[in-house]
């Protein structure tokens, strides 16, 4: 499932990365919004696919330096079009200074708030949805925030309030075909809020609206200095063999590589890749793991044999399969590195450039 869902997402994010340097002015903001939305979609897909891990208490927060005001505005912008299409006001009230940075797991906090805001819009036909953040307490190193999502929708019957955070729960009086949903959203919210050592709570009155709220303690941190984008010139005139069965993905990766001056030869499956590798020495090989005729693991095993011209060529696994790990001894023996789809452009460059330096030295 992870492979089938993440493969088309890889195409989306790669297209956005390609367009980023070709768009200017107001359209630049649209690309940035699209980039945030596609990355958020990937994050949500990953979390849903990993729900059993979350439920078994094996998930940890992965925090990074984040400007809180920017994150909140990005989350709001994700839902603005849907709210406006229903004639609703979507309001952000945030009294945290806009220069404040915290150590935040962006993926998980975004999923919490997106689920709550999305639900509020879904179950509200008129009025507004308010996304409110209040700075409640400050210590020497941390801030305690009260976060509320309030709507003017149809509300939840009192007898159903206990059930709404259960997995796959759908409250019949409010969950109509028009509104849809899997019933996983609030169950995920409950677990993710718990992961932040907090509890999600709700107040609701039928025909008056609902208010979901929780407190969260975040560690303050100095804002990061923006890193200049790397100059992609180290790999000019290198030759790469790309084994990828999805034509769209192959086209996009080839286009990205060409921007760096890299020449690419495309093999449509593992079997073809092995034949190519018999006849020409490549600087690097990018090997998709899931392909027809012959998969990437079997193809790499054949290329690594003594008789192949590319037995010592750096080979990078490309996969959308969340079950693939760098801790797998077989994968570690076969591949120089593993790159997960959707591929982050800078990570691809850094992985190849790192091997290039190692080989050069």
N, C-alpha and C positions, 0 to 999 in steps of 0.2 A: 504493500500500500504506500509506504513512504517513497519508494522509487517512482511509482506511477504518478503520485501527486507532485513530487518535488522536481521531476524532469521538466514539465512545462513551466514551472516557476523559475527554473534556471534560465529559460529563454527570456522570460519577462525581465528579470533583473539584469541580464547581460545587455539587452536592448537599451535599457535605461542608462547603463554605464557608458554605452557607445554614444548615446545622444547627449550625454551630459556636457561634453566639450563642444557640441555643435549648436547649442541653443543659448540665446542671450536675452537680456531684458526681462519682461514680465513672464515669458515662457520658461525662463530659468526656474521661477518659483513653482511652476506646474511640474517640471521635471523633478524638483526636490520633493514635492508632495507625493508624486508617483513613486519615487524612490523610497520614501518613508512608508508609504502604504504597502508596497510590494515586500519590503523587508518585514513589516509588521505581519503581513499575511503568512510569510514563511515562518515567522516566529510562532504564530498561532497554530499553524499546521504541525510544527515540531512538537508543541506542547500537547496538542490533542492526541497525536500519535504516541506520545510519551505519558499518557494519562495514568496508565497502570503503575509506572515508575513513581509518579507524583503521589498516587494513592498509597503506595507502599513505603512512603517516607524516605525515599532514596534520592530525592531531588534537593539540590542546594542552591542558594542564591549566588549568582555570578555578577558581582557589582562592578561598576565602572564609573569614572568621573563624568557626571552628567549635569548640565544646566537644567534646573527644575522648570523654570518658566518656559524654556524652549520645548521641553518634553510635553508639558501640559498643552501648549498651543498646537503642537503637532498632533496630539491625540484628539483635540477638539476639531481640528481641520479634517481629520479622517471621517468625521460624522456630520460635518456641516451640510454637505449636499443632500444627504438623506433627510435631515431635519428640515431644511428649506423646502424640499420637494413635498413635505407634508404640511407646510405652512407653520412650522414650529420655530420658536426662538431657541437657539442653543447658546447659553450664556456661561462664560467663564468668570468666576470671581476668585481671585487669588491674592492674598495679602503677603505672600512670601516675596521678598525683594527679588527683582528679575536678574540680579547678578549672583544669586545664590546657587552654588553647585553642591550636590550631594553624591555620595557613593550609592548608586542605585542599580538594581537589576532591571534595566530598561525593558527587556522582553516581558518579564513577569508583571511588572507594574503596569505596563501598557495593556497587557491582556486583561488584568483586573478591571481597569478603568474602561477599556473598550467594551467589555462584556456588559458592564453596568450602564454605560451611556447608550449602547446599542439597544439594550432591553428597554430603557426609559423611552427612547424614541419609538420603539416598536409598539409599546402599549399606551402611547399618548396620541390622541387624535387632534387635540387643540390645546393651545397654551404654550408652555415652554418646558425646557429641560435645563436645569442649572447644575453646573459642575463647579463645586465650591471647595476651596482649600483654605484652611485657617491655621495660622501658626499659633499653637497653643502654649508651648513651653520651649525655653531655650536653656541648654546647659553649656558647659565650656566647649564641648565637642559635638553635641547632637541637638537636633530640633525635633520636637514632637508635633506632628501635623494631624489635624482632623480633616478627613476627606469625605465629602458628601455628594451624592448624585440624587437630585430631587426632580420629580416630574409632576405634571398636573393631569396624569392619566386616569385610567379606570380603577386603579387600586387592586389590592389583593384581599380576598375574604379572610377574616381572622382565623378561621379553622384551617386554612391552607398555608399560613405563614411558616409553620414548623417544617413543612415538606419541601419548600421551594429550593432548599440548598442540597437536597438529595440527588444523587446521580440519576440522570434520565427522567427526572421528575418534570411532569407537565401538568399544570393546574388547569383542569378542563374549563372552568368558567372564564379564564382569561386567555388560554392558549388555543386560538382558533386556527383554522386552515390558512386564513389570510396571514396570520402572524408567523406560523410555522416554528421551526426550531427543533433541536435534538434533546433539549433538557439537560445538556452537559454544561452549559455556560456558567450557571450559578454554583454548580458543584465544583467546577474548576476554580472559580472565584474564592469559594470557601477555603479550599486547600491552599491556594496561593497566598491569601491573606494570613492564614495560619502559619505559613512558612515565614512570614514577616513578624511572627510572634504577636499577632493581633487576631481580632474576631470581627467578622462581618455581621452587622446588625441591620434590622429593617423596621421602619414604622410605616404603616399603610392604612388608609381608610378607603372603602369602596366609593368610587366616583369622586374622590378627592385627590388621589395621587399617592405616590410612594416615595420614600426616602431611604436609600441605602447608605450606610456610613461605617467608617472604621478609623482608628488612629494608627499612625505609623511613625516609628522613630528612625530618623535618617542621620547619618554622620556627615557633617559639613566638611568640605574640602576645597582647597584653592582651585579656581578655574584653570583648565589646561591651556597652555599656549598652543595655538593652532599649528599643526605640522604642515609644512609645505608639501605639495604633492610630489612624489618622486619623479625624476626625469627618466623616462623609459628609453635608455639608449645602450645599456650594457649588452643587450642580447641581439643587436643588429646583425643581420646576415646569418643567424643561427638557423638550422634546419630541424623542424619538428615533425614527427609522425603522429598524427591524431587518429586514434581508433574510436569512432563514435557512430552509432547506428542511426541516431536521430538527425536528420538532415538539417533542420533548423538550428539545433545546438551546434553542429559542426560548422555551419556557416557563420554563426555568431562568434564562436571561439576563434575561427580563422581570421575574422575581421579584427578582433581584438589583438591577436598576435601580429597581424600585419601592421598595426599602428606602432608596434615596437620594432618593426623592421625584421620580424621573424618570418621565414618561409615555411609554409605548412603543406604537407601531403596528407590526404585524407583516406583512411581505410574504413570501409562501411561495416566491418565486423572483425572479430579477433582472427579469423582464418586468413583474411586478406592482409591484416597487419603482420602476421607471421611471414607471409610471402614477401611483403615489402621489405621486412627486416633482414631477409636472407640476401638481398641483392644490393643494399645501400646502407652506409653508416649514417646514422642520425645523431644529432647533438642531444636530443631528448625525445622521449616518447610519452604522450598523454594517452592513457588507456582507460576507456570506460569499462566498468566491470560487468554490466548487464548488456549483452549483445546476442543476436541470433547467430547461428552456425557454430560459433565458438566464443565463450565468454572471456572476459579480460584476464582472469586468473590463469586459465588454461593457456591462453595465448602468451602470457608473460612467462610461464614455465618453459614453453618451447623456445622463446627468444633468449632465455637465460642459459640455454644449453651451450656447451663448449663450441659447437660448430657454427653458431650464429654470429654474424658480424657485429651484432648489437648486444652481445652477452653482458658487456659492462656498461652499456648506455644507461644513464639515469631514466627510470621509468616512474611516472606518477599515476597512481590510481585516481580515477574520477568516478565518483559514485553519489547516488541520491539515496542509498540504502543506509538507514540509521543504525542497522545492525553491524555495519563495518566499523571496526575500531583500529586504532594505531597499536593497541595492546596485543592484537592477534599475531602470534609468532610467525605464521605462514605469510601474512601480509607484510610484516616487517622484513622478512627475508627477501621477498620478491620486489617490493616497491621502495623507492627512495623516500616517498612521502604520499599521503592520502589527502586529496582535495575533495571536499563535499559540495555537491550541487545544492542550491545555486552557488556557483563559484564566485567568490569575491575577487574582483580583478586584481587588486593590489596583492592579495595573498597568493594568487597564481604567479604573479611576477616575482614576488619575493622568494617563493619556493624554487622556481627555475633559476633565478639569479644566484641563490645560495649554492645550488649544485654546480653552477657554472664556475663560481669562485673556487669551490673545492676541487673541481677537475683541473682548473687552470693552474692551481698551486701544486 
